[in-house]
Amino acid sequence: MSRSSKKGPYVDPRVLKKIEGRKPLETGVIKTWSRACVISPEMVGFIFGVHNGKTHIEVLISEDMVGHRLGEFSPTKKFIKHGGRIQKEQEQKAKESEIAAAQAAKATAETTGAKK
């Protein structure tokens, strides 16, 4: 459920205080634990270190990010991959087809070079 429009977006005052009066290019990484803070236009150009529960992930704020929350750009869960026998077979087939394509490209390059 979204926040009431009469209240306006939630922007953490501590985050605003950290960027107040500073220039984006001269300021380093601004660490924050406020993942729920909505990105405002004043934050564009700054680099925030958004905490994901373990480390701070650096996020460069652009104009497209305005209106989103800081936590959206700092994932808390690390996806490794789906496992299993079928997945391994698919990866092996993809690797074999890639090798075959590279060999075919190399063979065509050699034949065109020999014709010249």
C-alpha positions in Angstrom: 0.0 0.0 0.0 1.4 3.4 -1.0 1.7 6.4 1.2 -1.1 9.0 1.4 -0.7 11.7 -1.2 -1.6 14.4 1.4 1.4 13.4 3.4 3.9 13.5 0.5 6.9 11.2 -0.1 9.0 10.1 2.8 12.4 11.6 2.6 14.6 10.9 5.6 15.7 14.3 7.1 19.1 12.8 8.0 19.8 12.0 4.4 18.8 15.5 3.3 21.0 17.0 6.0 24.0 15.0 4.6 23.6 16.4 1.1 22.6 19.9 2.1 25.0 22.5 0.7 27.3 19.9 -1.0 28.1 19.4 -4.6 27.6 15.9 -6.1 31.0 15.6 -7.8 33.0 16.7 -4.8 31.2 14.6 -2.2 32.3 11.0 -1.7 30.0 8.1 -0.9 27.2 9.0 1.6 26.4 6.0 3.7 22.8 5.4 4.7 20.7 2.8 6.4 17.5 4.4 5.3 16.3 2.1 2.6 12.7 3.4 2.8 13.8 7.0 1.8 12.3 8.2 -1.4 14.8 9.6 -3.9 14.2 13.3 -4.5 15.5 15.6 -7.3 18.0 17.1 -4.9 19.8 13.7 -4.7 20.6 13.4 -8.4 24.3 13.0 -9.0 25.2 11.9 -5.5 26.6 8.4 -4.7 24.9 6.7 -1.8 26.1 3.7 0.0 22.8 1.9 0.7 23.0 -0.8 3.4 21.7 -4.2 2.3 22.0 -5.9 5.7 25.6 -6.8 5.3 27.5 -4.2 3.4 26.9 -0.8 1.8 26.2 -1.0 -2.0 27.2 2.1 -3.9 24.3 3.6 -5.9 24.8 6.6 -8.3 21.5 8.5 -8.4 20.2 9.5 -11.8 17.1 11.3 -13.0 15.3 8.1 -13.8 15.5 7.0 -10.2 13.5 10.0 -8.8 10.4 8.8 -7.0 11.8 5.3 -6.3 13.2 4.2 -2.9 16.9 3.8 -2.1 16.3 0.2 -1.1 15.2 -0.8 -4.6 18.7 -0.4 -5.9 20.4 -2.4 -3.1 19.2 -6.0 -3.2 19.3 -7.9 0.1 19.3 -11.4 -1.3 22.1 -12.8 -3.5 20.9 -15.1 -6.3 23.5 -17.7 -7.1 21.7 -20.0 -9.6 19.2 -22.8 -9.9 20.9 -26.1 -9.7 20.2 -29.6 -10.7 21.0 -32.1 -13.4 18.8 -30.5 -16.1 20.4 -27.1 -15.6 23.9 -28.6 -15.9 22.9 -30.3 -19.1 21.6 -27.1 -20.6 24.8 -25.2 -19.7 26.9 -28.0 -21.2 24.9 -27.8 -24.5 25.2 -24.1 -24.6 29.0 -24.3 -24.1 29.3 -26.9 -26.8 27.3 -24.8 -29.3 29.4 -21.8 -28.5 32.6 -23.7 -29.1 31.2 -25.0 -32.4 30.2 -21.5 -33.5 33.7 -20.2 -32.7 35.3 -23.0 -34.7 33.0 -22.4 -37.6 33.8 -18.7 -37.6 37.6 -19.4 -37.4 37.3 -21.9 -40.4 35.4 -19.3 -42.5 38.0 -16.7 -41.7 40.8 -19.0 -42.7 39.1 -19.9 -46.0 38.4 -16.3 -46.9 42.0 -15.4 -46.1 43.3 -18.2 -48.3 41.1 -17.0 -51.3 42.6 -13.6 -51.2 
